[in-house]
């Protein structure tokens, strides 16, 4: 019982913080640690976009700036992600995402559907400042 309450409280905090940053787009961010992964995994069905941020070697990355614009160029989602995973629910359509980690930006073109989860793994090359690979 206590474990369930703990997991629900983590989910509540993650969801509230993410929605406050992204405006009207429902999001869920995190994925650091076993507990957060356990909470996020079953929630994926509620979303149609998932970003997973890693180094090329596979180590997770946090603090990625995410900006998603719709087909008209209007920014519909903008936030810095506090973990390696961002889940978002956007209206079906075409988008351009700009994802920036440590000053290095990558762009992804996205075609999203209402009930189909699209997963994008975004990888960056490790620099000397990032330290050695953890894997």
PyMOL commands that set and color helices and strands:
alter all, ss='L'
color gray80, all
select helices_A, chain A and resi 2-22+33-46+128-130
alter helices_A, ss='H'
color red, helices_A
select strands_A, chain A and resi 26-30+49-55+64-70+75-81+85-89+93-101+104-112+118-124
alter strands_A, ss='S'
color yellow, strands_A
deselect
rebuild
show_as cartoon
